[in-house]
Amino acid sequence: MAELPDALLSQLLDLVDSLRIETADFAEQAGDQQRWYNRGYANGMVLALRQLGQARRLGDRLPDDAELLQRYDSMPWGKAYWHGQSTGSRETYEITGNHPP
């Protein structure tokens, strides 16, 4: 897989970092669907970048623990998280000009 341009990857990682800082306490904010969506969006970006062969360049940015999050699947904020993750992943592929596997 081709390397992404440094400028593009830098912008994507800045967004991941910003969203993760803003949502660091998302797990304690049950009911704050926007916070959960934003955290999911950042996680979707991380997952997509890993699939695009950028794991080395992600550094210590690891995906959230899906097993821990599954207990919230039926809750509105859990659904917001998974929707955010799906959107973040899809839009990362679009921005980088790639297609999901």
C-alpha positions in Angstrom: 0.0 0.0 0.0 1.3 3.4 -0.9 2.3 5.8 1.9 0.0 8.8 2.4 1.5 12.2 1.9 2.9 13.6 5.1 0.8 16.7 5.0 -2.4 14.7 4.7 -1.5 12.2 7.3 -0.5 15.0 9.7 -3.9 16.7 9.2 -5.7 13.4 9.9 -3.6 12.7 13.0 -4.2 16.2 14.3 -7.9 15.6 14.0 -7.7 12.2 15.7 -5.7 13.8 18.5 -8.0 16.8 18.9 -11.1 14.6 19.0 -9.5 12.2 21.5 -8.5 15.0 23.8 -12.0 16.5 23.7 -13.6 13.1 24.4 -11.1 11.7 26.9 -13.9 11.3 29.5 -16.5 10.0 27.0 -17.1 6.8 29.0 -18.1 8.9 32.1 -20.5 11.0 30.0 -23.3 8.5 29.4 -26.0 10.2 27.5 -23.8 12.8 25.8 -24.3 11.4 22.3 -22.2 14.0 20.5 -19.2 13.2 22.7 -19.6 9.5 22.0 -20.1 10.1 18.3 -16.9 12.2 18.1 -14.9 9.5 20.0 -16.3 6.9 17.6 -15.3 9.1 14.7 -11.7 9.3 15.9 -11.7 5.6 16.4 -13.0 5.0 12.9 -10.2 7.1 11.5 -7.6 5.1 13.5 -9.0 1.8 12.2 -9.1 3.0 8.6 -5.5 4.3 8.8 -4.4 1.0 10.2 -6.1 -0.8 7.4 -4.4 1.5 4.9 -1.0 0.4 6.2 -0.3 3.4 8.3 0.0 1.6 11.7 3.7 2.6 12.1 2.9 6.2 11.5 0.0 6.1 14.0 2.5 5.7 16.8 0.7 5.0 20.1 -2.8 5.8 18.8 -4.5 2.5 19.3 -8.1 1.7 18.6 -10.6 1.8 21.5 -11.4 -1.5 23.1 -14.4 -2.8 21.1 -15.2 -5.4 23.8 -15.6 -2.8 26.5 -17.8 -0.7 24.2 -20.2 -3.5 23.2 -22.0 -3.3 26.5 -23.4 0.1 25.3 -24.6 -1.2 21.9 -28.3 -0.8 22.8 -28.0 2.6 24.4 -28.4 5.8 22.3 -24.9 6.9 23.1 -23.5 3.5 22.1 -25.3 3.7 18.8 -23.9 7.2 18.4 -20.3 5.8 19.0 -20.7 3.1 16.3 -22.3 5.5 13.8 -19.3 7.9 14.4 -16.9 5.1 14.0 -18.5 4.0 10.7 -18.5 7.6 9.4 -15.0 8.3 10.5 -13.7 5.2 8.8 -15.6 5.9 5.6 -14.6 9.5 5.3 -11.0 8.6 6.0 -11.0 6.3 3.0 -12.7 9.0 0.9 -10.2 11.7 1.9 -7.3 9.5 1.2 -8.7 8.4 -2.2 -9.0 4.7 -1.2 -11.7 2.2 -1.0 -12.5 0.1 2.1 -11.5 -3.5 1.9 
